[in-house]
Amino acid sequence: MAARTQLQAHVLAAGTRLALADFLYSPDQLPRGFVDTWRLANQLAKAAVDSKDTHIDPRQLPETTRFISDTRYLIGAVVAPRGQALFRWQEEDSSREQAATQWSAQGGSALQPLFTGCALEPLLPDAYHAACRNADQGLRLYSLRAAAAFLQTVLNVKPQQLRAVVAPFHEERLEEYRVGFTLANASEVVHGVVWPLLGAEDESTDCVGQIEAALEEAGIGSVVVLEQRFRWSSATTAACRCTPRRKAKPSTPSCPRTCPRRRRTCTSRPFPS
């Protein structure tokens, strides 16, 4: 596996041994609970002692849904002599920033053949739960950029011809923001992205500022932020979006009739469920 070579060259410390699962996990396929996580970690750790990869039978894993943008996890185990470093940036001659730069370039090239026709952004490997948290945060921004690129291709429009409507959804507290995309001269929602609140984030967190900055960077023509509170429901998280009307209401995304490749659009999943 080419990724193994790049991990050992740019991410892992000298003298370590590595085992990788020969499967890219979707969020739906990650081990659930501590017991399943321990079993996979133990299986990989035993393989790492012999520097062998571990075969994963995808038929034993749940099926996953296709999304325009999503996360895939390359899971492995690293062993090192007691008291020695695991990662390159724990050694004296390297830093985390250097490792991230080299892995993004070289690791991305090694993984690209597995993602034919897709853009990808490889994140620096980390401890299991820390890596999952980093992916959750990174995918929120990536999903907005992916949505803008997708709509430009499917609708054959420039980003300046798109409008984004940002709306807060509450249950007992603010749960998430939903971003609905429309054409600049229409109210029909053609695509939507969910921006969930993570960790200790709440209404005082400037999530709206981050969303606006990402949309501006993507070149979206106009951004409307609604102060109206919407009721959150787990049954409609994937489909409901907001239309930019005087009194907005949730709306299911669908391609306009003039779309050159008319089809119901997919949503972008920004976090493991």
C-alpha positions as semicolon CSV with decimal commas, in nm:
position;residue;x (nm);y (nm);z (nm)
1;M;0,000;0,000;0,000
2;A;0,152;0,332;-0,110
3;A;0,003;0,511;0,190
4;R;0,212;0,292;0,422
5;T;0,533;0,413;0,257
6;Q;0,435;0,778;0,292
7;L;0,322;0,737;0,652
8;Q;0,652;0,579;0,748
9;A;0,849;0,844;0,558
10;H;0,669;1,159;0,679
11;V;0,445;1,085;0,978
12;L;0,582;0,802;1,191
13;A;0,897;0,809;1,400
14;A;1,201;0,602;1,313
15;G;1,194;0,249;1,449
16;T;0,815;0,218;1,458
17;R;0,613;-0,063;1,306
18;L;0,281;-0,016;1,135
19;A;-0,031;-0,213;1,048
20;L;-0,312;-0,068;0,836
21;A;-0,664;-0,190;0,775
22;D;-0,701;-0,257;0,402
23;F;-1,035;-0,076;0,393
24;L;-1,145;0,289;0,405
25;Y;-1,417;0,324;0,667
26;S;-1,714;0,556;0,630
27;P;-1,858;0,712;0,949
28;D;-2,138;0,450;0,943
29;Q;-1,881;0,169;0,946
30;L;-1,660;0,278;1,234
31;P;-1,659;0,051;1,540
32;R;-1,948;0,134;1,772
33;G;-1,875;0,133;2,142
34;F;-1,559;0,063;2,340
35;V;-1,568;-0,316;2,296
36;D;-1,573;-0,308;1,914
37;T;-1,309;-0,034;1,912
38;W;-1,085;-0,237;2,145
39;R;-1,123;-0,549;1,927
40;L;-1,012;-0,363;1,614
41;A;-0,727;-0,191;1,799
42;N;-0,608;-0,524;1,941
43;Q;-0,624;-0,691;1,598
44;L;-0,422;-0,412;1,439
45;A;-0,170;-0,393;1,724
46;K;-0,089;-0,764;1,693
47;A;-0,042;-0,720;1,317
48;A;0,177;-0,414;1,372
49;V;0,431;-0,617;1,570
50;D;0,501;-0,806;1,247
51;S;0,455;-0,497;1,024
52;K;0,164;-0,665;0,845
53;D;-0,160;-0,509;0,728
54;T;-0,500;-0,641;0,836
55;H;-0,770;-0,760;0,600
56;I;-1,120;-0,623;0,666
57;D;-1,416;-0,801;0,507
58;P;-1,647;-0,522;0,385
59;R;-1,936;-0,770;0,373
60;Q;-1,930;-0,774;0,753
61;L;-1,974;-0,396;0,774
62;P;-2,292;-0,189;0,741
63;E;-2,369;-0,037;0,403
64;T;-2,309;0,333;0,369
65;T;-2,494;0,605;0,182
66;R;-2,324;0,810;-0,087
67;F;-2,280;1,180;-0,021
68;I;-2,132;1,462;-0,224
69;S;-1,873;1,516;0,048
70;D;-1,796;1,275;0,328
71;T;-1,519;1,136;0,544
72;R;-1,321;0,819;0,491
73;Y;-1,096;0,683;0,765
74;L;-0,771;0,493;0,713
75;I;-0,724;0,312;1,044
76;G;-0,401;0,160;1,165
77;A;-0,191;0,078;1,468
78;V;0,167;0,182;1,543
79;V;0,404;0,016;1,786
80;A;0,738;0,144;1,909
81;P;0,998;0,036;2,165
82;R;0,898;0,147;2,515
83;G;0,984;0,511;2,578
84;Q;1,043;0,600;2,212
85;A;0,842;0,834;1,990
86;L;0,548;0,724;1,779
87;F;0,520;1,028;1,550
88;R;0,780;1,218;1,350
89;W;0,699;1,550;1,523
90;Q;0,788;1,394;1,859
91;E;1,147;1,370;1,740
92;E;1,395;1,656;1,758
93;D;1,448;1,708;1,385
94;S;1,083;1,758;1,282
95;S;0,763;1,945;1,366
96;R;0,393;1,878;1,334
97;E;0,363;2,149;1,066
98;Q;0,635;1,989;0,853
99;A;0,475;1,647;0,884
100;A;0,133;1,788;0,790
101;T;0,271;1,960;0,479
102;Q;0,459;1,654;0,358
103;W;0,172;1,415;0,431
104;S;-0,080;1,640;0,256
105;A;0,130;1,638;-0,060
106;Q;0,280;1,290;-0,066
107;G;0,005;1,110;0,122
108;G;-0,261;1,276;-0,091
109;S;-0,090;1,153;-0,407
110;A;-0,070;0,801;-0,264
111;L;-0,440;0,796;-0,177
112;Q;-0,570;0,968;-0,491
113;P;-0,601;0,645;-0,698
114;L;-0,856;0,523;-0,443
115;F;-1,072;0,832;-0,506
116;T;-1,103;0,842;-0,883
117;G;-1,278;1,157;-0,997
118;C;-1,288;1,300;-0,644
119;A;-1,107;1,581;-0,470
120;L;-0,967;1,492;-0,131
121;E;-0,802;1,664;0,162
122;P;-0,591;1,424;0,371
123;L;-0,569;1,516;0,738
124;L;-0,268;1,448;0,953
125;P;-0,303;1,111;1,129
126;D;-0,363;1,128;1,503
127;A;-0,491;0,920;1,792
128;Y;-0,823;0,754;1,705
129;H;-1,073;0,976;1,887
130;A;-0,870;1,293;1,830
131;A;-0,861;1,219;1,456
132;C;-1,239;1,169;1,453
133;R;-1,292;1,507;1,621
134;N;-1,056;1,677;1,376
135;A;-1,241;1,519;1,084
136;D;-1,574;1,638;1,222
137;Q;-1,450;1,995;1,234
138;G;-1,270;1,987;0,901
139;L;-1,561;1,838;0,711
140;R;-1,794;2,125;0,800
141;L;-1,585;2,370;0,599
142;Y;-1,503;2,114;0,330
143;S;-1,874;2,040;0,279
144;L;-1,947;2,405;0,202
145;R;-1,666;2,425;-0,053
146;A;-1,775;2,093;-0,206
147;A;-2,135;2,213;-0,234
148;A;-2,029;2,528;-0,419
149;A;-1,814;2,328;-0,663
150;F;-2,087;2,069;-0,715
151;L;-2,354;2,327;-0,797
152;Q;-2,126;2,512;-1,039
153;T;-2,077;2,187;-1,231
154;V;-2,432;2,052;-1,220
155;L;-2,612;2,382;-1,284
156;N;-2,343;2,530;-1,510
157;V;-2,335;2,855;-1,315
158;K;-2,071;3,075;-1,157
159;P;-2,055;3,094;-0,776
160;Q;-2,165;3,459;-0,797
161;Q;-2,498;3,331;-0,934
162;L;-2,566;3,132;-0,618
163;R;-2,718;3,243;-0,289
164;A;-2,676;3,072;0,049
165;V;-2,932;3,094;0,330
166;V;-2,809;3,015;0,682
167;A;-3,068;2,915;0,943
168;P;-3,038;2,800;1,308
169;F;-3,220;2,484;1,418
170;H;-3,307;2,433;1,785
171;E;-3,438;2,154;2,001
172;E;-3,387;2,238;2,369
173;R;-3,074;2,421;2,258
174;L;-2,915;2,523;1,931
175;E;-2,829;2,197;1,758
176;E;-2,704;2,300;1,414
177;Y;-2,710;2,548;1,130
178;R;-2,844;2,448;0,791
179;V;-2,722;2,614;0,476
180;G;-2,961;2,611;0,181
181;F;-2,831;2,697;-0,166
182;T;-3,052;2,863;-0,427
183;L;-2,996;3,036;-0,756
184;A;-2,963;3,410;-0,706
185;N;-3,293;3,485;-0,882
186;A;-3,498;3,197;-0,735
187;S;-3,618;3,068;-0,398
188;E;-3,613;2,696;-0,482
189;V;-3,350;2,521;-0,271
190;V;-3,121;2,311;-0,491
191;H;-2,882;2,178;-0,228
192;G;-2,823;2,184;0,145
193;V;-2,545;2,136;0,398
194;V;-2,571;2,074;0,772
195;W;-2,328;2,252;1,008
196;P;-2,362;2,072;1,344
197;L;-2,244;2,219;1,670
198;L;-1,959;2,013;1,813
199;G;-1,826;1,968;2,163
200;A;-1,880;2,271;2,384
201;E;-2,004;2,495;2,101
202;D;-2,328;2,684;2,169
203;E;-2,507;3,001;2,063
204;S;-2,214;3,214;2,180
205;T;-1,977;3,040;1,936
206;D;-1,924;3,236;1,616
207;C;-2,027;2,954;1,384
208;V;-2,212;3,198;1,159
209;G;-1,891;3,395;1,108
210;Q;-1,706;3,078;1,007
211;I;-1,985;2,981;0,767
212;E;-1,996;3,326;0,609
213;A;-1,617;3,332;0,569
214;A;-1,617;2,990;0,400
215;L;-1,899;3,088;0,164
216;E;-1,726;3,415;0,079
217;E;-1,403;3,227;0,008
218;A;-1,600;2,994;-0,222
219;G;-1,724;3,301;-0,415
220;I;-2,096;3,263;-0,332
221;G;-2,277;3,574;-0,460
222;S;-2,487;3,650;-0,153
223;V;-2,535;3,508;0,195
224;V;-2,855;3,552;0,396
225;V;-2,845;3,476;0,770
226;L;-3,188;3,419;0,925
227;E;-3,258;3,511;1,287
228;Q;-3,579;3,308;1,282
229;R;-3,556;2,995;1,500
230;F;-3,645;2,663;1,340
231;R;-3,737;2,343;1,521
232;W;-3,479;2,068;1,489
233;S;-3,595;1,714;1,413
234;S;-3,375;1,409;1,361
235;A;-3,627;1,281;1,107
236;T;-3,566;1,576;0,875
237;T;-3,199;1,654;0,935
238;A;-3,089;1,532;0,592
239;A;-3,355;1,695;0,375
240;C;-3,499;2,014;0,521
241;R;-3,346;2,346;0,421
242;C;-3,455;2,708;0,434
243;T;-3,583;2,934;0,160
244;P;-3,498;3,307;0,163
245;R;-3,849;3,444;0,200
246;R;-3,983;3,712;0,428
247;K;-4,103;3,433;0,660
248;A;-3,874;3,143;0,576
249;K;-3,966;2,777;0,605
250;P;-3,779;2,450;0,559
251;S;-3,768;2,312;0,207
252;T;-3,644;1,988;0,050
253;P;-3,359;2,044;-0,200
254;S;-3,423;1,958;-0,565
255;C;-3,269;2,056;-0,897
256;P;-3,461;2,320;-1,096
257;R;-3,638;2,206;-1,413
258;T;-3,381;2,395;-1,620
259;C;-3,095;2,195;-1,473
260;P;-2,897;2,034;-1,758
261;R;-2,863;1,718;-1,550
262;R;-3,186;1,718;-1,357
263;R;-3,185;1,489;-1,058
264;R;-3,252;1,517;-0,690
265;T;-2,940;1,641;-0,521
266;C;-2,763;1,471;-0,235
267;T;-2,676;1,637;0,090
268;S;-2,332;1,665;0,241
269;R;-2,278;1,478;0,566
270;P;-2,051;1,681;0,788
271;F;-2,010;1,442;1,079
272;P;-2,032;1,075;1,179
273;S;-2,377;0,976;1,302
